[in-house]
Amino acid sequence: MAAEENLSNPLSPEEEEQIREEARRRLLAENEHRNTGNGIASDGVDVNAELRRARRLRVMREEEDAFYAERGLFRYRNHRGETEWLTQDEIAKRKASHRRKRSGLIRRIQRRLPSGEFFGFLAVVGLLVAGFLYFRDGRAPAFRPALEIKVMSNPQGAAVFLDGVSANSTTDAVLPVAKAGPHVISVARPGFRAVPSSIIVHLTEGSPQGMATFTLYPVRSDTAGGMAE
């Protein structure tokens, strides 16, 4: 039990504050280099303030994910909707456990139904899925190449984010992608600044593989004030 408790809360209050302070310095430096004006929306909402707040929250989440990833822990949302920090092996075991439970449910249904009715049930499910794909895409489902993006950084070990969500992996990594189109790739590692800050990778059925490469530069503790020039 002690090991489980350590995984669920691996940070001391001092370490957590270190994450927050680093994220604040990074956000401040970026804001000093960006001239966004002082726009106020017609409904009285300070648009720039809302954008800064959203950006701050996203950076804080990235820094948190990056800090845990450096320790081999990744964000996992359990069946109760709670966030846990687990290793990749533990996440794989959780997912395998869920698959076993689903398989057990199918076996229970199979035992309760005569064999003919069970296979008829599977056939109906298959037809429903095929029909959904046909009407969604406007054509019958066909073989599609696997979509994936290779993400690299120098140095390695940065947490990877796909469309603003942690990919539960660190560089260098190959990310499977669910659908074609543009995807935003970013990376984060405590104590480093990624250049560029993000890369948009366009995937199509004709070009199913993409690549995003980043360079990580160390951020000195005294650069927060010096960057505002």
N, C-alpha and C positions, 0 to 999 in steps of 0.2 A: 504493500500500500504506500510506503514512503516514496518509492520510485514514481508511482502514479501522481502523487501529490506534487512532486518536484517538476514533473512534465507539465502539469496544469498551471503552475505558477513559477516558471524558471527565472523570473526577474526579481531582483530586489527593488525596493522603492528608489534607491539611488540610480540603478541602471535604467529604470523606466524614465526618470527625470532626465537622464542623459539623452535618451531618444528624443524626448520632447524638445529639449534645448537645441539639439542639432537640427531638427526639423524647422524650428523657428528661425534659426540662422540662415538656413537654405532658402526659406520662403522670403525672408527679408531681403537677401541679396538679389533674388530674382525680381522682386517687386521694384527695387531701386533701379534696375536696368530696363524696366518696362514702363513706358509713358502711356498710361491708359486714359488719362483725362479724369474728369470728375463728373461723369454723367449721372443724372438722376432720372429715373423712369417717370412717365406721366402719372403713374399711380402713387408717386411719392417714395418708391422703393429705391434705395441707393444700389444701383446695379453693380457698380464696382465693388462695393462692400460685400455684396452677396457672392460675387465671383471670387473675391479674395478669401471669403469664408469657405467656399466650396474647395478652392485650391488648397487652403490650409488643411482642411479635413482630409483631402486626398493625399497630401504629402505626409501627414501624420500617419495615415494608414500604411502608406508605402514604407515609411521608416520603421514602423512597427513590424511589418512583414519581413523587411530586410534584416532587421536585428535578430528576429527569431530564426530566419533562414540561415544566417551565419552560424547558428548553433544547431543546425540540422532539424529545426522544427518548423512545421507549416500549419497554416490556418485550416481547420476542419470544422464544419458545422455538423453537429450530431443530430440524431433523430428528434431531439427536444428543441432544436433550433439554437443550441448553445455553442459558443466558439471554444474549441480546444486546440492546443498546440501539440502536434504529434509528429513523429518521424515519418518518412515516406513508407517505411515498412509497416508501421502501425496503421497508417491510412489505408494501405493495400489490404491489410488484414481486416479492417473494418468493412471495406467494400466487399471483400470476399465473403464475410459473414452475412452481409445483406443479400448477396447473390444466393447463398445457401438457404437463407430463409425464404426467398422467392421460389427457389427450386422445391423446397419442402412444401410450400403452399400448392404448387402445381401437382406434386405427387399426391397430396391429400385430395385434391379435386379429382385426380385420376382414379384413386381408390374408390371414391364415392360414386363415380359415374361408370356405367358399362363402357367397355373399350370402344365400341362403335360411337357412342355419344361423345366420348372424350376426344377422339380424333376429329369428329364432326365439329366439336367446340374449337379445336385448334385451327381447323380449316376456315371457320367463320372469322376467327381473330385475324388470320392471315389475309383474308379477303378485305376485311375492314382496313387493315394497315395499308394494303396495296391501293385501295380506293382513296384513302386519305392522301397518299403520296401523289396519286394521279391527279386529283382535283387541286391539290396544293400547287403542284408544279406545272399543271396543264399538259402533262404527258405521262406515259407509263414509266415507272421506275426503271432505271438502267444502271449498269455498272458505272461508278464514279471513282476517279482516282482519289487516294487519300490526300487531304489537304493538310499541310504542315508548314511550320515556320521554324527555321534554325536561328537561334538567338545566341550570339557570342559577345564576349566582352574581354577587354584586356586592362587589368588582370581579371581572372575568372572569379566566380563565387558571388556574383550579384543576384539578388532576388529578381525574378522575371514577372512582368505583369502583361497580361493580354487584355486589351480593351479596358484597362483600369482595374482589372481583377487579378489577384495573385494567381499565378499558374502553378503554385506549389512546386517550384523547381528553381534551381540556380544555374547560372551560366557556367559552361556552355550547355545548351539544352535544345531539344527538338520538340516543339509544341504541336500536338494534334489540334486541328481547327475544325469546328463543326460545319461552317458554311463559307462559301466563297464571298468575295467582296473585300472592302478595305478593313484592315485591322491595325489598331494602334499598339505598338510594342514599346515598353519602357522597362528600365532596370533601375535598381537602387541597392546601394551597399553603404552601411554606416561609415562615415568618415571619408566618403568619396562623392564626387560630382560627375554625373554621366554626361557625356557629349557624344551625339546630340541628346537632348532631354527625352525625345521620343522619336519613333520612326513609324511611318504609315506603310504597311505592306499590303499590296493588292494581290489577292489570289483569285484565280479563275479555274474552270475545269480544264482549260487548255494550258494553264500555267499554275499547277497546284502546289508547287513548292516555292517558298520565299525565304529571305534571309535578312536579318537585322544585326548590325555590328556596332558596338559601342566602345568608347574609350573612357576609362575611369581615372579621374585625376584626384589626388589626395586634397582634402580641404583642411587647411590649417585653422587652429582655434582662433587665430587673430585676424582671419580674413573677413569676418562679418562686418567690421567697421570699415576696413580698407577697400571693400568692393563697391561701396557707395561713392562713386566718383562723378 
